């Protein structure tokens, strides 16, 4: 019996020795820490820029989710009303713009053409007015010349009548005297006939002179009648001046209408700006409307559901937390005096508590500061009270070929990091 106990004791001592050897061997070869956890990039999903009541949740906790798959829906009735109102306003503005454009097109066709036609007509009338002025001067000159000539002819005819009357009186007296003498046979018939012939010629000359005087008076009357032609020209000038005045007024009105084109252009420009502003507002509201249906930004699993249907949400308040298992890594907290024994790329063995399996990997990054400096309430050592506490440095580890069933972010991991 004593021998059996001795053998058992020797065996136990051997086992303890081997365990101690293995224990110190591992710590000689590896930096070992069980202050390590599975981690993954957890995305807090909330509304981007809309607020409202949650009307539909599409996923339960721990369910798988695809990237772009709907997660929840926020009440969008307000945004739909805004979209309808802005669409109606935009349509009204576009209709108004089309009306103004048609009116502008019509004015651009009519007014400049009207101004051009009126200006051409004005030039033609002004030219015609100049021609009438020239014609009036000609008629006046013709009138004055004709009257003066006719008056000269009348005066000449009157003198001719007077001279013929004197000659007629003279030969009449001669004729009467010679007639008496011829009756008394004092003179010969030849003498009497000579005087009688002279008397008849004088009578004929007197009648001709009177006829010439009558003609000269008629010519004077006709020449004076030429003044009517001057009056007609003057009347035509007055009528033409009235037409020119009226045409100038029309041109002035047409030029004022040209200002309406500028005003229409300005109104259309303002409408264009308002349309752009409304389109921008509509686009923003449509974006808000689309953001009322929130989709998963990543492929993975629902880690946490923070809200229920009927809850009010606003930007920044999470409704779901989603993690992507492809972003899985292990975060180990290594004591500060052991960090110097590891480097980026150091080989790692990690035992996951979730499945009690060991996987290989490597160090992907080493922290540059201790985790304690990020504590919400940092330790105050300003009064001299100080107890040395070994600090820990975060070390990020990537593992190879870890099955999905073993990935549980937040669970414990024991890591063995090869010393360099």
C-alpha positions, 0 to 999 in steps of 0.5 A: 500500500505504501508503495502504491501511494508512493507511485501515485505521489510520484505520478502526481508530482510528475503531472504537476511538474509537466503542467508547470513546465507546460504552463511556463513554456506557453508563457515563454513562447506566447503572450497569453490573455483571456481579456479578449472578446469577439468583435464586429462592426456594429452599425446603429441604424436610425433615420437619416433626416426624418422623424416620425412614428414607426409604423412597421418593423420588418425584422426581429432580433437575431434575424439575418438581413441582406444589404439594402433589405428594408428594416423599418418604415416611418410614417410618411403621410406628411412627406407625401402631402408635401410632395403632392403640394409641391408637384401641384405648385410646380405644375401651376408654375410651369403652366404659367411659364408656358403662358408667359412664353407664348405671350412673349413669343406673340409680342416679339413677333407683333410689336417689333414688326408693328414698330418697323412698319409704322416707322417705314410708314412714318418715313413715307408720310414725312417724305410725302409731306415734304413733297406736298410742301414743295408742291405748295411752293410750286402752286403758290409760285404758279398762282402768283405768276399767273395772277400777275400775268393775268393782271398785266394782260387785263391792264394791257387789255383795258388800255387797248380798249381805251385806245380802241375807244378813242380811235373808235370815237375819232373815226365815228366822228369822222364817219358822221361828218363825212356822211353829212358831207357825202350827203351834201355831195361835198366829198366823193364817194371814194373819200366817204368809203375810205372813212367808212372803212376806217370807222368799221375797222375802228369799231372792229378793233374796239370790239376785239379789244373788249373781247381781249379784255373779257378774256384777260378778266377770265384769265385773271379769274382763272389765275385767282382760282389757282389759289384753291389748289394751294388751299387743297395742298394745305388741307392735304398737308394738315391731314398728313400732319394728323396722320403723322402725329397719330403714327408717332403716337402708335410708334410711342405706344409700340415702343412702350410695348417693347418694355412689356417684353423686358417685363415679361422676360423678367417675370419669366426669369423669376418664374424660372428661379421659382421653378428651380427652387420648387424642384429643389424642394420637391427633390428634397421632400422626395429624398425625405420620403424615400428615407422614411423606408430605412434599409440595412446598410450592411449584410449581417444579423440583427444584433439589437432592436431598440424600438417597437411599432408606434414609437417615435424616432428621430435622426440619431436614435437607433432603431436597430443595431446590425453587425456584419460577420464578415467584419469579425475580429478579436480584440485582446487587451494585452498588459503594457509590459508584454506588448513589446513582445508582439508585433503586427503580423505575429501568429495567434491561436485563439480559443472561442468560448462560444464553440470551444474551438481554436483558430489560427490568425495573426495580429493586424494592429496594435493600439497606440494608447491604453484603454483607460484614457477613454474612461468616462471618469478618468482616475484623479492622481493630482493629490498624490494618492496613487496605486500602480495599476498595470494598463492594457493595450488593445490588440486587434486580431484577425482569425482564419476560417471561423465558421458562422456558428462560432461568431458571437460578438461580445463573447470571451476569447482566450488568445495566444500570441507568439512572442517575437 
